[in-house]
Amino acid sequence: MKAEKAKALLEDQTFRSAMDDLRKACYDNIKRSSHEQQDLREDMYYMLRAADAFERILRSRLNDGKINEIDFNIKRMIR
């Protein structure tokens, strides 16, 4: 059951588009940031890491239904 739902979500075009938009927004914010905006760049970095972790969790559901080792050492999402 979890594997089928994870597969459907990973293949859903709306979900894929939203994840792509999220990543693009993070990269755009990083590119537009000024030298003094280290906090913004760091926040965007952690947002990208969280998005990757979320997708890894979904993919792990396809393999064995268990969450594989994921680095949750994300100190903050947004300041």
C-alpha positions as CSV (number, residue, x, y, z in Angstrom):
1,M,0.0,0.0,0.0
2,K,2.7,2.5,1.0
3,A,4.8,1.6,-2.0
4,E,1.9,2.1,-4.5
5,K,1.1,5.5,-3.0
6,A,4.8,6.6,-3.0
7,K,5.1,5.5,-6.6
8,A,2.0,7.4,-7.6
9,L,3.2,10.5,-5.9
10,L,6.7,10.3,-7.4
11,E,5.1,9.9,-10.9
12,D,2.5,12.6,-10.4
13,Q,3.2,15.5,-12.7
14,T,1.8,18.1,-10.3
15,F,4.1,16.8,-7.5
16,R,7.1,16.7,-9.8
17,S,6.4,20.2,-11.0
18,A,6.0,21.5,-7.5
19,M,9.3,19.9,-6.4
20,D,11.0,21.4,-9.5
21,D,9.6,24.8,-8.7
22,L,10.8,24.6,-5.1
23,R,14.3,23.7,-6.2
24,K,14.4,26.4,-8.9
25,A,13.2,29.0,-6.4
26,C,16.0,28.0,-4.0
27,Y,18.6,28.2,-6.7
28,D,17.3,31.5,-7.9
29,N,17.4,32.9,-4.4
30,I,20.9,31.8,-4.0
31,K,22.0,33.3,-7.3
32,R,20.3,36.7,-6.5
33,S,21.5,36.9,-3.0
34,S,24.1,39.5,-2.1
35,H,27.3,38.8,-0.4
36,E,25.8,39.8,3.0
37,Q,22.9,37.4,2.7
38,Q,24.7,34.3,4.0
39,D,21.7,33.3,6.1
40,L,19.4,33.3,3.1
41,R,21.8,31.1,1.1
42,E,22.2,28.7,4.1
43,D,18.4,28.5,4.5
44,M,18.0,27.7,0.8
45,Y,20.7,25.0,1.1
46,Y,18.8,23.4,4.0
47,M,15.5,23.7,2.0
48,L,17.2,21.8,-0.9
49,R,18.5,19.1,1.5
50,A,15.0,18.7,3.0
51,A,13.4,18.3,-0.4
52,D,16.0,15.6,-1.3
53,A,15.4,13.8,2.0
54,F,11.6,13.8,1.4
55,E,12.1,12.3,-2.1
56,R,14.5,9.7,-0.7
57,I,11.9,8.7,1.9
58,L,9.4,8.2,-0.9
59,R,11.8,6.2,-3.0
60,S,12.7,4.0,0.0
61,R,9.0,3.1,0.2
62,L,9.4,1.6,-3.3
63,N,12.3,-0.6,-2.3
64,D,11.5,-2.2,1.1
65,G,8.9,0.0,2.7
66,K,11.3,1.2,5.3
67,I,13.1,4.5,5.6
68,N,16.7,4.1,4.7
69,E,19.4,6.0,6.6
70,I,18.8,9.7,6.0
71,D,20.8,12.5,7.4
72,F,18.3,14.6,9.3
73,N,21.0,17.0,10.5
74,I,19.2,20.0,9.3
75,K,19.5,22.7,11.9
76,R,16.8,24.9,10.6
77,M,14.5,25.3,7.6
78,I,13.8,29.0,7.5
79,R,15.1,31.7,9.7
